[in-house]
Amino acid sequence: MKKTKALILSLLLLVCFGGAQAKDYNASLFGIKSNGTTMNTTAIQKAIDYIHEQGGGRLVFYVGRYLTGSIELKSNVTIHLNEGAVLLGSTNPYDYRQIPGTWLGLILANKAENIGVTGRGVIDGQGRETSYNYIDQIQKGVIKDELKYDRPASRPTLIFLRECKNVEINNVTWKNSAFWVQIYDQCENLNIDRITVDSKAFWNNDGIDIVDCNGVKLTNSFFDATDDAICLKSHDPKSICQNIEVSNCVARSSASGIKFGTASRGGFRNIKMTNIKVYDTYRSAIAIQAVDGGLVENITIDSLHSYNTANVIFLRIGERYEGEKAKLNNVTISNVYAEVPAGKPDAGYEYEGPVEDLPRNISPASITGLPGQYVTNVTLKNITIVYPGGGNPNYAKVGTDAKSLNAIPEMPKAYPEFSQFKELPAWGFYIRHAKGITFDNVTLTAEKPDYRPAIVLDDVHGGDLENVTINDPDKKKNEIVVFQSTDIKK
């Protein structure tokens, strides 16, 4: 009997709590105006605080344009934007603030639980005008900030959540951030579904940054950004970004489509990405980087389609922090079809990637560690990459003789990009300082003759390249060059 009463009481409490959680509050109840000109920051914050104090619920915005500066989400509160509702970021730099643990941002939260941003509405940061206003105040000496490449360091994101748990982000369109669009830093149980990111307002518009989070699902979403579209980062050497699932997403970027890093202090572990499409992307479709001393392991990429992307696969170990040795281990990439263009893949977009590291011919995909610091256990299965070919030795040349291969710089401290080495001696794959490399049903095609061989292995130990098909108009006899390597099957 006592157990039955306890169960009934528990159910009643659950129903009461659930009801509080589910309660909707109309934004107009708090005097929030939808005319696009009234500054609503104080009213929206009052609404969030009130709903939080009442036990939780949704702050619902209907059709209209709601101008605001920084607002802070509190536990058990969800912002819900119905179709036609636009949360409009102020263009005044002084309307933005930080809360402990975050950067400047429109929507902020720290250590909040059971929060969300949902609905079919839009969050528009008006980032280009906001950035120009920051630059104006910096040039006048009012705001003290580094202005590098005419880009202020202090610009607001659209959302920055720090150490939050049980977060739901769905359906919303995120537009025109002044800086990175979304930052989720050391969050747990984060679910992001069916969002659209259209952020080409200014430089450094990462589509999404998942930083040292544990337990993330990112599904059914679209990203078009001037900087890395889907980006995993690790800022804290004592943390790690882990247990992440990304599926059914489309990405376009004037940097990389999918990127692990550049910041990789703690590292990345147990990451699975499936059914990803990347197009018109200036740098890499997939870039996995361990350059800041972190651990990167157990990474699975399955079903990648990449069109008009300058590079397909870039795996890199670096050492940007003296003495901090990174590890990159156990990576499987399978079921890939990719086409690499001869020209600039993001030509015509408002903020194109910079023309850099010239002269060079088209770069190959690459797996590069450092001497004594090997990339280990990489499997590439069912991979088809079509290259334009056309490498011209009269433009820039690196041969496959010992002197030429040894002259390729290691560049451990360089900012990692597939183009950092400038000219490389292969047109398909360049693999250096690696162990346990398996190519299973890999097809590489050059559409035009290229003076370089398809694959170059340098300091590679334990490699199975028997199941590789190379289509090269030149039909060179030695399409796989092996140098300073052991136990290679080809």
MARZANU-465981 format. One record per residue (C-alpha): y, x, z; residue in one letter. Coordinates in nm, 3 decimals, padded with zeros to 5 digits, m for minus. Layout:
<atom <Y X Z> A>;
...
***
This chain:
<atom <00.000 00.000 00.000> M>;
<atom <00.237 00.281 00.094> K>;
<atom <00.160 00.455 m00.233> K>;
<atom <00.231 00.134 m00.426> T>;
<atom <00.568 00.090 m00.251> K>;
<atom <00.658 00.452 m00.317> A>;
<atom <00.570 00.410 m00.685> L>;
<atom <00.781 00.093 m00.714> I>;
<atom <01.074 00.267 m00.544> L>;
<atom <01.044 00.562 m00.778> S>;
<atom <01.040 00.332 m01.081> L>;
<atom <01.347 00.145 m00.954> L>;
<atom <01.534 00.471 m00.905> L>;
<atom <01.433 00.582 m01.253> L>;
<atom <01.554 00.253 m01.404> V>;
<atom <01.883 00.276 m01.214> C>;
<atom <01.937 00.637 m01.318> F>;
<atom <01.836 00.565 m01.674> G>;
<atom <02.079 00.274 m01.686> G>;
<atom <02.362 00.496 m01.565> A>;
<atom <02.270 00.753 m01.821> Q>;
<atom <02.265 00.500 m02.104> A>;
<atom <02.592 00.321 m02.020> K>;
<atom <02.856 00.333 m02.292> D>;
<atom <03.230 00.371 m02.228> Y>;
<atom <03.473 00.294 m02.506> N>;
<atom <03.724 00.577 m02.556> A>;
<atom <04.010 00.326 m02.570> S>;
<atom <03.933 00.227 m02.209> L>;
<atom <04.094 00.555 m02.102> F>;
<atom <04.400 00.528 m02.326> G>;
<atom <04.258 00.764 m02.588> I>;
<atom <04.446 00.707 m02.916> K>;
<atom <04.294 00.715 m03.263> S>;
<atom <04.611 00.767 m03.467> N>;
<atom <04.558 01.138 m03.537> G>;
<atom <04.893 01.239 m03.384> T>;
<atom <04.871 01.158 m03.012> T>;
<atom <04.742 01.452 m02.807> M>;
<atom <04.442 01.314 m02.617> N>;
<atom <04.322 01.620 m02.422> T>;
<atom <04.407 01.489 m02.076> T>;
<atom <04.278 01.138 m02.148> A>;
<atom <03.948 01.260 m02.292> I>;
<atom <03.895 01.494 m01.998> Q>;
<atom <03.970 01.212 m01.755> K>;
<atom <03.709 00.998 m01.933> A>;
<atom <03.445 01.272 m01.914> I>;
<atom <03.516 01.333 m01.546> D>;
<atom <03.503 00.961 m01.467> Y>;
<atom <03.171 00.908 m01.649> I>;
<atom <03.026 01.213 m01.474> H>;
<atom <03.135 01.077 m01.136> E>;
<atom <02.975 00.740 m01.215> Q>;
<atom <02.637 00.905 m01.273> G>;
<atom <02.657 00.956 m01.649> G>;
<atom <02.675 00.779 m01.981> G>;
<atom <02.825 00.807 m02.328> R>;
<atom <03.192 00.834 m02.419> L>;
<atom <03.197 00.643 m02.748> V>;
<atom <03.455 00.700 m03.021> F>;
<atom <03.497 00.442 m03.296> Y>;
<atom <03.672 00.471 m03.636> V>;
<atom <03.985 00.683 m03.614> G>;
<atom <04.120 01.035 m03.574> R>;
<atom <04.135 01.165 m03.218> Y>;
<atom <04.353 01.474 m03.173> L>;
<atom <04.264 01.701 m02.880> T>;
<atom <04.264 02.049 m02.736> G>;
<atom <03.989 02.198 m02.518> S>;
<atom <03.770 01.954 m02.324> I>;
<atom <03.488 02.031 m02.080> E>;
<atom <03.160 01.840 m02.085> L>;
<atom <03.009 01.760 m01.746> K>;
<atom <02.647 01.687 m01.652> S>;
<atom <02.496 01.359 m01.774> N>;
<atom <02.779 01.294 m02.023> V>;
<atom <02.738 01.260 m02.398> T>;
<atom <03.018 01.242 m02.654> I>;
<atom <02.913 00.991 m02.920> H>;
<atom <03.106 00.973 m03.246> L>;
<atom <03.035 00.664 m03.454> N>;
<atom <03.062 00.687 m03.830> E>;
<atom <03.429 00.712 m03.924> G>;
<atom <03.529 00.877 m03.596> A>;
<atom <03.687 01.223 m03.622> V>;
<atom <03.746 01.447 m03.323> L>;
<atom <04.036 01.656 m03.450> L>;
<atom <04.108 01.999 m03.306> G>;
<atom <04.470 02.084 m03.231> S>;
<atom <04.635 02.347 m03.450> T>;
<atom <04.842 02.473 m03.155> N>;
<atom <04.687 02.789 m03.003> P>;
<atom <04.812 02.691 m02.659> Y>;
<atom <04.602 02.374 m02.654> D>;
<atom <04.283 02.581 m02.617> Y>;
<atom <04.137 02.737 m02.304> R>;
<atom <03.829 02.902 m02.163> Q>;
<atom <03.617 02.798 m01.870> I>;
<atom <03.409 03.057 m01.678> P>;
<atom <03.140 03.204 m01.901> G>;
<atom <03.280 03.075 m02.231> T>;
<atom <03.523 03.174 m02.501> W>;
<atom <03.805 02.962 m02.638> L>;
<atom <03.667 02.639 m02.775> G>;
<atom <03.720 02.273 m02.848> L>;
<atom <03.414 02.146 m02.655> I>;
<atom <03.310 02.360 m02.360> L>;
<atom <03.049 02.345 m02.085> A>;
<atom <02.902 02.581 m01.827> N>;
<atom <02.589 02.511 m01.622> K>;
<atom <02.590 02.144 m01.720> A>;
<atom <02.269 01.941 m01.764> E>;
<atom <02.172 01.640 m01.974> N>;
<atom <02.468 01.661 m02.210> I>;
<atom <02.513 01.598 m02.579> G>;
<atom <02.727 01.545 m02.886> V>;
<atom <02.580 01.275 m03.108> T>;
<atom <02.657 01.020 m03.379> G>;
<atom <02.753 01.013 m03.745> R>;
<atom <03.114 01.118 m03.688> G>;
<atom <03.296 01.443 m03.761> V>;
<atom <03.436 01.726 m03.552> I>;
<atom <03.713 01.897 m03.753> D>;
<atom <03.869 02.209 m03.603> G>;
<atom <04.148 02.241 m03.862> Q>;
<atom <04.061 02.607 m03.837> G>;
<atom <04.265 02.751 m04.120> R>;
<atom <04.595 02.617 m03.990> E>;
<atom <04.495 02.703 m03.632> T>;
<atom <04.416 03.062 m03.732> S>;
<atom <04.744 03.099 m03.919> Y>;
<atom <04.929 02.974 m03.612> N>;
<atom <04.749 03.235 m03.399> Y>;
<atom <04.850 03.506 m03.647> I>;
<atom <05.210 03.385 m03.637> D>;
<atom <05.222 03.408 m03.256> Q>;
<atom <05.058 03.753 m03.257> I>;
<atom <05.302 03.886 m03.515> Q>;
<atom <05.591 03.753 m03.306> K>;
<atom <05.451 03.935 m03.003> G>;
<atom <05.399 03.619 m02.796> V>;
<atom <05.018 03.644 m02.798> I>;
<atom <04.874 03.989 m02.731> K>;
<atom <04.565 04.017 m02.945> D>;
<atom <04.402 04.261 m03.182> E>;
<atom <04.477 04.167 m03.541> L>;
<atom <04.205 04.336 m03.744> K>;
<atom <04.196 04.264 m04.117> Y>;
<atom <04.458 03.993 m04.042> D>;
<atom <04.199 03.815 m03.827> R>;
<atom <04.285 03.741 m03.463> P>;
<atom <04.009 03.810 m03.212> A>;
<atom <04.093 03.505 m02.999> S>;
<atom <04.018 03.196 m03.203> R>;
<atom <03.851 02.876 m03.080> P>;
<atom <03.497 02.773 m03.164> T>;
<atom <03.413 02.405 m03.208> L>;
<atom <03.158 02.411 m02.925> I>;
<atom <03.057 02.672 m02.666> F>;
<atom <02.787 02.580 m02.416> L>;
<atom <02.685 02.835 m02.155> R>;
<atom <02.374 02.813 m01.933> E>;
<atom <02.332 02.443 m02.003> C>;
<atom <02.002 02.254 m01.984> K>;
<atom <01.868 01.954 m02.176> N>;
<atom <02.120 01.946 m02.458> V>;
<atom <02.108 01.699 m02.749> E>;
<atom <02.312 01.764 m03.064> I>;
<atom <02.239 01.530 m03.353> N>;
<atom <02.384 01.384 m03.673> N>;
<atom <02.738 01.512 m03.623> V>;
<atom <02.925 01.693 m03.903> T>;
<atom <03.097 02.012 m03.785> W>;
<atom <03.389 02.123 m04.004> K>;
<atom <03.657 02.385 m04.036> N>;
<atom <03.621 02.600 m03.728> S>;
<atom <03.874 02.877 m03.670> A>;
<atom <03.588 03.103 m03.557> F>;
<atom <03.211 03.071 m03.506> W>;
<atom <03.132 02.703 m03.534> V>;
<atom <02.876 02.660 m03.254> Q>;
<atom <02.771 02.891 m02.970> I>;
<atom <02.482 02.802 m02.740> Y>;
<atom <02.455 03.085 m02.488> D>;
<atom <02.161 03.113 m02.243> Q>;
<atom <02.084 02.743 m02.276> C>;
<atom <01.745 02.583 m02.213> E>;
<atom <01.579 02.290 m02.383> N>;
<atom <01.823 02.257 m02.670> L>;
<atom <01.751 02.003 m02.945> N>;
<atom <01.963 02.007 m03.262> I>;
<atom <01.871 01.765 m03.538> D>;
<atom <02.024 01.636 m03.863> R>;
<atom <02.359 01.807 m03.828> I>;
<atom <02.584 01.917 m04.114> T>;
<atom <02.798 02.227 m04.093> V>;
<atom <03.070 02.264 m04.355> D>;
<atom <03.290 02.546 m04.233> S>;
<atom <03.469 02.757 m04.488> K>;
<atom <03.818 02.731 m04.335> A>;
<atom <03.853 03.097 m04.236> F>;
<atom <03.666 03.422 m04.180> W>;
<atom <03.380 03.461 m03.929> N>;
<atom <03.267 03.099 m03.954> N>;
<atom <02.905 03.147 m03.840> D>;
<atom <02.732 02.812 m03.887> G>;
<atom <02.541 02.828 m03.558> I>;
<atom <02.485 03.103 m03.301> D>;
<atom <02.188 03.066 m03.068> I>;
<atom <02.238 03.334 m02.802> V>;
<atom <01.970 03.431 m02.548> D>;
<atom <01.842 03.072 m02.535> C>;
<atom <01.496 02.961 m02.426> N>;
<atom <01.340 02.656 m02.590> G>;
<atom <01.535 02.550 m02.899> V>;
<atom <01.448 02.315 m03.184> K>;
<atom <01.677 02.316 m03.486> L>;
<atom <01.562 02.073 m03.752> T>;
<atom <01.664 01.884 m04.067> N>;
<atom <02.010 02.038 m04.091> S>;
<atom <02.249 02.175 m04.355> F>;
<atom <02.478 02.478 m04.324> F>;
<atom <02.753 02.597 m04.557> D>;
<atom <02.954 02.872 m04.389> A>;
<atom <03.167 03.174 m04.470> T>;
<atom <02.965 03.387 m04.227> D>;
<atom <02.598 03.394 m04.122> D>;
<atom <02.464 03.041 m04.153> A>;
<atom <02.185 03.032 m03.890> I>;
<atom <02.225 03.320 m03.650> C>;
<atom <02.020 03.423 m03.347> L>;
<atom <02.191 03.667 m03.113> K>;
<atom <02.120 03.846 m02.787> S>;
<atom <02.430 03.956 m02.597> H>;
<atom <02.269 04.032 m02.260> D>;
<atom <02.027 04.325 m02.225> P>;
<atom <01.865 04.140 m01.933> K>;
<atom <01.802 03.825 m02.138> S>;
<atom <01.608 03.742 m02.453> I>;
<atom <01.634 03.475 m02.721> C>;
<atom <01.291 03.314 m02.726> Q>;
<atom <01.073 03.014 m02.807> N>;
<atom <01.286 02.901 m03.100> I>;
<atom <01.172 02.665 m03.378> E>;
<atom <01.377 02.616 m03.695> V>;
<atom <01.248 02.385 m03.968> S>;
<atom <01.357 02.187 m04.272> N>;
<atom <01.700 02.348 m04.298> C>;
<atom <01.922 02.445 m04.592> V>;
<atom <02.167 02.735 m04.566> A>;
<atom <02.447 02.879 m04.780> R>;
<atom <02.663 03.170 m04.668> S>;
<atom <02.902 03.441 m04.775> S>;
<atom <02.703 03.661 m04.536> A>;
<atom <02.332 03.602 m04.452> S>;
<atom <02.133 03.280 m04.454> G>;
<atom <01.904 03.348 m04.156> I>;
<atom <02.000 03.639 m03.932> K>;
<atom <01.854 03.785 m03.613> F>;
<atom <02.147 03.984 m03.467> G>;
<atom <02.359 04.174 m03.525> T>;
<atom <02.387 04.166 m03.144> A>;
<atom <02.031 04.227 m03.021> S>;
<atom <02.065 04.366 m02.668> R>;
<atom <01.771 04.184 m02.507> G>;
<atom <01.608 04.082 m02.833> G>;
<atom <01.409 03.797 m02.986> F>;
<atom <01.058 03.674 m02.913> R>;
<atom <00.833 03.391 m03.028> N>;
<atom <01.045 03.262 m03.315> I>;
<atom <00.906 03.032 m03.583> K>;
<atom <01.092 02.919 m03.893> M>;
<atom <00.943 02.688 m04.157> T>;
<atom <01.061 02.527 m04.479> N>;
<atom <01.396 02.701 m04.517> I>;
<atom <01.608 02.697 m04.833> K>;
<atom <01.882 02.954 m04.892> V>;
<atom <02.116 02.952 m05.193> Y>;
<atom <02.437 03.117 m05.323> D>;
<atom <02.423 03.363 m05.033> T>;
<atom <02.602 03.697 m05.047> Y>;
<atom <02.372 03.904 m04.827> R>;
<atom <02.016 03.843 m04.706> S>;
<atom <01.806 03.529 m04.702> A>;
<atom <01.623 03.669 m04.396> I>;
<atom <01.764 03.957 m04.188> A>;
<atom <01.574 04.063 m03.875> I>;
<atom <01.756 04.337 m03.690> Q>;
<atom <01.673 04.534 m03.376> A>;
<atom <01.969 04.766 m03.351> V>;
<atom <02.090 04.743 m02.990> D>;
<atom <01.786 04.847 m02.789> G>;
<atom <01.617 04.507 m02.766> G>;
<atom <01.262 04.388 m02.822> L>;
<atom <01.192 04.187 m03.137> V>;
<atom <00.839 04.054 m03.167> E>;
<atom <00.620 03.763 m03.273> N>;
<atom <00.837 03.635 m03.557> I>;
<atom <00.694 03.391 m03.813> T>;
<atom <00.879 03.284 m04.128> I>;
<atom <00.685 03.037 m04.345> D>;
<atom <00.793 02.860 m04.665> S>;
<atom <01.120 03.019 m04.769> L>;
<atom <01.288 02.933 m05.098> H>;
<atom <01.582 03.155 m05.188> S>;
<atom <01.795 03.113 m05.500> Y>;
<atom <02.092 03.325 m05.608> N>;
<atom <02.079 03.538 m05.294> T>;
<atom <02.160 03.910 m05.308> A>;
<atom <01.870 04.020 m05.088> N>;
<atom <01.557 03.844 m04.972> V>;
<atom <01.408 04.037 m04.675> I>;
<atom <01.581 04.293 m04.455> F>;
<atom <01.398 04.429 m04.148> L>;
<atom <01.582 04.702 m03.964> R>;
<atom <01.564 04.917 m03.650> I>;
<atom <01.887 05.091 m03.550> G>;
<atom <02.029 05.263 m03.244> E>;
<atom <02.391 05.159 m03.197> R>;
<atom <02.370 05.229 m02.820> Y>;
<atom <02.283 05.590 m02.750> E>;
<atom <01.935 05.626 m02.599> G>;
<atom <01.844 05.256 m02.614> E>;
<atom <01.528 05.236 m02.823> K>;
<atom <01.461 04.908 m03.002> A>;
<atom <01.122 04.766 m03.100> K>;
<atom <01.043 04.549 m03.400> L>;
<atom <00.681 04.431 m03.399> N>;
<atom <00.453 04.156 m03.527> N>;
<atom <00.643 03.988 m03.810> V>;
<atom <00.474 03.754 m04.059> T>;
<atom <00.661 03.624 m04.362> I>;
<atom <00.466 03.394 m04.593> S>;
<atom <00.499 03.151 m04.883> N>;
<atom <00.825 03.281 m05.027> V>;
<atom <00.977 03.222 m05.367> Y>;
<atom <01.304 03.404 m05.432> A>;
<atom <01.537 03.487 m05.719> E>;
<atom <01.787 03.773 m05.688> V>;
<atom <02.086 03.755 m05.925> P>;
<atom <02.246 04.036 m06.122> A>;
<atom <02.596 03.922 m06.026> G>;
<atom <02.781 03.834 m05.707> K>;
<atom <02.600 03.530 m05.566> P>;
<atom <02.895 03.375 m05.380> D>;
<atom <03.152 03.425 m05.656> A>;
<atom <03.400 03.139 m05.664> G>;
<atom <03.372 03.036 m05.300> Y>;
<atom <03.699 03.037 m05.102> E>;
<atom <03.603 03.326 m04.873> Y>;
<atom <03.372 03.557 m05.064> E>;
<atom <03.179 03.841 m04.909> G>;
<atom <03.354 04.176 m04.966> P>;
<atom <03.260 04.405 m05.251> V>;
<atom <03.125 04.699 m05.053> E>;
<atom <02.905 05.004 m05.058> D>;
<atom <02.952 05.085 m05.424> L>;
<atom <02.832 05.245 m05.640> P>;
<atom <02.486 05.100 m05.625> R>;
<atom <02.237 04.915 m05.839> N>;
<atom <02.065 04.597 m05.717> I>;
<atom <01.911 04.672 m05.376> S>;
<atom <01.544 04.607 m05.301> P>;
<atom <01.408 04.419 m05.002> A>;
<atom <01.357 04.669 m04.723> S>;
<atom <01.170 04.745 m04.402> I>;
<atom <01.333 05.045 m04.235> T>;
<atom <01.283 05.196 m03.892> G>;
<atom <01.395 05.533 m03.763> L>;
<atom <01.206 05.861 m03.723> P>;
<atom <00.956 05.809 m03.442> G>;
<atom <01.076 05.449 m03.401> Q>;
<atom <00.856 05.249 m03.633> Y>;
<atom <00.869 04.891 m03.749> V>;
<atom <00.511 04.784 m03.676> T>;
<atom <00.264 04.518 m03.788> N>;
<atom <00.442 04.337 m04.069> V>;
<atom <00.249 04.100 m04.295> T>;
<atom <00.393 03.963 m04.620> L>;
<atom <00.173 03.692 m04.767> K>;
<atom <00.213 03.479 m05.081> N>;
<atom <00.547 03.631 m05.176> I>;
<atom <00.711 03.602 m05.518> T>;
<atom <01.045 03.773 m05.580> I>;
<atom <01.215 03.780 m05.920> V>;
<atom <01.471 04.058 m05.964> Y>;
<atom <01.714 04.104 m06.252> P>;
<atom <01.611 04.465 m06.305> G>;
<atom <01.849 04.669 m06.513> G>;
<atom <01.894 04.957 m06.270> G>;
<atom <02.096 05.225 m06.449> N>;
<atom <02.044 05.594 m06.358> P>;
<atom <02.375 05.679 m06.527> N>;
<atom <02.558 05.452 m06.283> Y>;
<atom <02.400 05.580 m05.964> A>;
<atom <02.063 05.738 m05.912> K>;
<atom <01.823 05.832 m05.636> V>;
<atom <01.497 05.985 m05.750> G>;
<atom <01.154 05.982 m05.588> T>;
<atom <01.120 06.357 m05.548> D>;
<atom <01.107 06.498 m05.195> A>;
<atom <01.466 06.623 m05.199> K>;
<atom <01.606 06.287 m05.310> S>;
<atom <01.400 06.081 m05.064> L>;
<atom <01.482 06.310 m04.773> N>;
<atom <01.852 06.285 m04.857> A>;
<atom <01.864 05.909 m04.794> I>;
<atom <02.064 05.879 m04.469> P>;
<atom <01.910 05.729 m04.155> E>;
<atom <02.238 05.565 m04.039> M>;
<atom <02.112 05.458 m03.693> P>;
<atom <02.458 05.359 m03.567> K>;
<atom <02.581 05.184 m03.880> A>;
<atom <02.644 04.812 m03.893> Y>;
<atom <02.313 04.691 m04.035> P>;
<atom <02.317 04.541 m04.383> E>;
<atom <02.071 04.569 m04.671> F>;
<atom <02.341 04.746 m04.876> S>;
<atom <02.422 05.010 m04.611> Q>;
<atom <02.219 05.285 m04.780> F>;
<atom <02.398 05.228 m05.109> K>;
<atom <02.154 05.339 m05.381> E>;
<atom <01.783 05.316 m05.299> L>;
<atom <01.492 05.455 m05.503> P>;
<atom <01.300 05.126 m05.557> A>;
<atom <01.387 04.794 m05.719> W>;
<atom <01.136 04.575 m05.531> G>;
<atom <01.066 04.709 m05.180> F>;
<atom <01.178 05.017 m04.989> Y>;
<atom <00.973 05.082 m04.672> I>;
<atom <01.050 05.371 m04.440> R>;
<atom <00.932 05.460 m04.088> H>;
<atom <00.677 05.179 m04.053> A>;
<atom <00.319 05.126 m03.939> K>;
<atom <00.071 04.853 m04.021> G>;
<atom <00.224 04.700 m04.335> I>;
<atom <00.018 04.441 m04.525> T>;
<atom <00.107 04.291 m04.864> F>;
<atom <m00.123 03.996 m04.938> D>;
<atom <m00.066 03.828 m05.275> N>;
<atom <00.279 03.972 m05.337> V>;
<atom <00.429 03.946 m05.687> T>;
<atom <00.738 04.142 m05.784> L>;
<atom <00.902 04.084 m06.122> T>;
<atom <01.185 04.276 m06.290> A>;
<atom <01.337 04.078 m06.576> E>;
<atom <01.486 04.389 m06.737> K>;
<atom <01.368 04.750 m06.736> P>;
<atom <01.468 04.945 m06.425> D>;
<atom <01.456 05.321 m06.398> Y>;
<atom <01.313 05.295 m06.045> R>;
<atom <00.956 05.219 m05.938> P>;
<atom <00.886 04.881 m05.778> A>;
<atom <00.790 05.008 m05.431> I>;
<atom <00.860 05.325 m05.238> V>;
<atom <00.684 05.408 m04.910> L>;
<atom <00.827 05.689 m04.697> D>;
<atom <00.675 05.778 m04.360> D>;
<atom <00.450 05.470 m04.362> V>;
<atom <00.117 05.485 m04.183> H>;
<atom <m00.147 05.220 m04.230> G>;
<atom <m00.058 05.007 m04.529> G>;
<atom <m00.257 04.766 m04.746> D>;
<atom <m00.090 04.704 m05.082> L>;
<atom <m00.403 04.635 m05.284> E>;
<atom <m00.313 04.273 m05.354> N>;
<atom <00.021 04.336 m05.523> V>;
<atom <00.119 04.231 m05.876> T>;
<atom <00.409 04.411 m06.043> I>;
<atom <00.569 04.277 m06.359> N>;
<atom <00.796 04.542 m06.504> D>;
<atom <00.901 04.553 m06.872> P>;
<atom <00.875 04.932 m06.858> D>;
<atom <00.514 04.916 m06.737> K>;
<atom <00.546 05.249 m06.560> K>;
<atom <00.219 05.405 m06.450> K>;
<atom <00.331 05.482 m06.097> N>;
<atom <00.488 05.161 m05.966> E>;
<atom <00.412 05.240 m05.601> I>;
<atom <00.539 05.577 m05.480> V>;
<atom <00.388 05.709 m05.155> V>;
<atom <00.569 05.990 m04.972> F>;
<atom <00.491 06.146 m04.633> Q>;
<atom <00.258 05.855 m04.559> S>;
<atom <m00.106 05.814 m04.454> T>;
<atom <m00.384 05.559 m04.479> D>;
<atom <m00.229 05.364 m04.767> I>;
<atom <m00.440 05.133 m04.983> K>;
<atom <m00.295 05.044 m05.321> K>;
***
